[in-house]
Amino acid sequence: MPDEQILALLTEIRDLQKQHLEKYSIALQNQQKAIEVQKNSVGRARTLLIVVGAIVIALYLLPAFWFNSSWGLRCLLRR
């Protein structure tokens, strides 16, 4: 192979490596953004789970409290 072809091939390899590094750094930035989005989503999901859990517990305990308090009132009224 002539020296000119070898030099052109090596130049092309160098340019491709530079492009690869640029795209790799962009991919790393995108991954970091995705991780931040996932962390935010987990935080929102945790908050939503706590709110829904509190609502479910309130809906379960409210009738129990209501029936117990009304039973106590009935006993007091019968005396």
Backbone torsions as a table, in degrees:
resi	resn	phi	psi	omega
1	MET	NA	137.6	177.3
2	PRO	-70.6	157.1	-178.6
3	ASP	-61.3	-32.8	-179.9
4	GLU	-64.7	-40.3	179.0
5	GLN	-68.1	-39.9	178.5
6	ILE	-64.3	-44.2	178.5
7	LEU	-62.6	-41.7	178.3
8	ALA	-64.6	-40.4	179.5
9	LEU	-65.5	-45.0	179.0
10	LEU	-64.7	-37.3	177.1
11	THR	-64.9	-41.7	178.8
12	GLU	-65.3	-40.6	178.4
13	ILE	-62.8	-43.1	179.2
14	ARG	-62.1	-44.1	179.8
15	ASP	-63.7	-40.8	177.8
16	LEU	-65.4	-37.4	177.6
17	GLN	-65.8	-39.4	177.1
18	LYS	-63.0	-43.6	178.1
19	GLN	-62.2	-40.7	-179.9
20	HIS	-62.5	-43.8	179.2
21	LEU	-64.6	-39.3	178.1
22	GLU	-63.5	-45.6	-179.9
23	LYS	-68.3	-33.9	178.0
24	TYR	-65.9	-40.5	178.3
25	SER	-66.7	-36.6	176.1
26	ILE	-65.2	-40.3	178.7
27	ALA	-64.1	-39.3	177.7
28	LEU	-64.3	-40.3	177.6
29	GLN	-63.5	-40.9	178.4
30	ASN	-64.6	-38.2	178.4
31	GLN	-65.7	-40.0	177.9
32	GLN	-63.7	-40.0	176.9
33	LYS	-64.1	-41.4	179.6
34	ALA	-63.5	-38.7	178.4
35	ILE	-64.4	-41.9	177.8
36	GLU	-63.0	-41.2	178.3
37	VAL	-63.5	-40.9	179.1
38	GLN	-65.5	-40.1	178.3
39	LYS	-62.7	-42.6	178.0
40	ASN	-63.7	-40.2	179.7
41	SER	-65.0	-40.5	178.8
42	VAL	-64.5	-39.9	177.5
43	GLY	-62.9	-43.8	178.1
44	ARG	-66.2	-39.4	179.7
45	ALA	-65.5	-39.0	178.9
46	ARG	-64.1	-43.6	178.3
47	THR	-62.6	-44.7	178.9
48	LEU	-62.5	-39.4	179.0
49	LEU	-64.1	-40.2	178.6
50	ILE	-65.2	-42.4	179.9
51	VAL	-64.7	-46.8	180.0
52	VAL	-64.1	-40.3	177.2
53	GLY	-61.4	-42.2	179.0
54	ALA	-64.4	-39.4	178.5
55	ILE	-65.2	-43.5	179.9
56	VAL	-63.5	-44.9	179.3
57	ILE	-63.4	-41.9	178.7
58	ALA	-63.0	-41.7	179.5
59	LEU	-68.0	-27.9	178.0
60	TYR	-78.7	-40.8	-175.0
61	LEU	-82.6	-26.4	-178.7
62	LEU	-61.2	-49.1	177.5
63	PRO	-63.4	-37.6	179.2
64	ALA	-63.6	-44.0	177.9
65	PHE	-64.8	-40.3	-178.7
66	TRP	-63.3	-47.2	-179.6
67	PHE	-66.4	-39.6	179.2
68	ASN	-66.3	-41.3	-179.4
69	SER	-70.6	-36.6	179.3
70	SER	-70.4	-32.9	176.8
71	TRP	-65.6	-40.2	178.2
72	GLY	-66.3	-38.4	177.8
73	LEU	-65.9	-37.7	179.1
74	ARG	-64.3	-41.3	179.3
75	CYS	-64.9	-39.1	179.0
76	LEU	-67.8	-37.8	-178.7
77	LEU	-72.0	-26.9	-179.2
78	ARG	-76.4	-18.2	-178.4
79	ARG	-76.4	NA	NA
